[in-house]
Amino acid sequence: MTLTVSSIVAGMARLTTIPLLAEALPTGESSPWRMLVPHLAAAVIFALIGIFVLALSMWLFVKLSPFCVRKEIEEDQNTALAIIMGSVLLGLSLIIAAAIMG
């Protein structure tokens, strides 16, 4: 069985709501509040996965560089390296967001 993003989202959509929240919600089938909890759970899960992937990629960037990134930016005031690190973070964030969006 292959686990894909769409199967995870479909599985989350079938989750039942929290009992206390379900009692306060209207009972109609067309209520938009019924889908709030599964969609909120999916958003939190995807956000955590994205943050984890971003942190892992930055850790790899620091470990694979032939110099101490922290020393270069903090002590030597290497502005160019700081700009490159920021650009890499921004680029990775956009890639991760696009992957999550589908």
N, C-alpha and C positions, 0 to 999 in steps of 0.2 A: 504494500500500500504506500503510495507516494503522498507525502505531506506537502501541500502547496499553500501559498498565501490565501488563495480563494477558498480552499477547504477549511482553513483555520477560521476565516471570517464567517463562512457559512455555519460552522460549528458554534461560533460565538453568538450568531444570530438566533440559534435555537436554545440558547441558555434561558433558564427561567429567571425571572426577576427576584430580587431580594424580597422575602416574605413581608417585611414591614413596609417596603415601598409598594409592593403589589396591592396591599390592602388600601392604600391611599389613592391608587390610580383608578381612573374610570374603567369600567368593565367592557367598553365597546371595542370591537375588533380593530376599528380604524384609528384608535387612539395613538398619537405619535409618541406618547410617553412610554408605551410598551417597549419600544425599541431603544430607549435611552440607555438602559443599563448594558445591554450587549455592545452597543456602539461605543459607549464610554470605556468599557473593558477592552475592546479592541484598540481604541486609541491609546490607552495607557500601555498596553502590551507592545504595540508598535513603537511608541516613544521610547520605552525602555530598551528595546532591541536596537533602535537607532543610536541611542546614547552609548550603548555597549560597543557597537561596531565602531563608532567614532572614537571612543576612548582607546579601543584596541589598536586602531590604525595610527593614532598619535603615539601610543606606546611603542609600536613597531618603528615609526619614523625616528623616534629618539634613540631607540636601541640600535638601529641599523646605521645611524650617522657616525662618521669616523671621528667626531669631536663631541665635546660635552655641550649640548645645546643650552642648558641652563647657564653655564659659565659664559658662553658666548653672548647670550642676550642680557643677562643681569650684570656681569662684571665688566665685560668688554664693550657693552653698549652697541652691539651689532644690530643696527636698525634693519639692514637688508635681510638678515636671517629672521628677524621678527616679522617682517612683511611677508616673507616666503611662508613661514609657519602659519600666519593668519590666512594667507591665500589657500594653502593646503587644507586648512580646517574648513574654510568656506566652500571650497570645491567638493570636499568629501561630504559635507552636509547636504549640498545640493544633489549629489549622486544618491545618497542614502534616502533623501526625501523623495526623489523620483522613483527609486526602487520600491519604496513603501506605497506610493500612490498607484503604482502599476503601470 
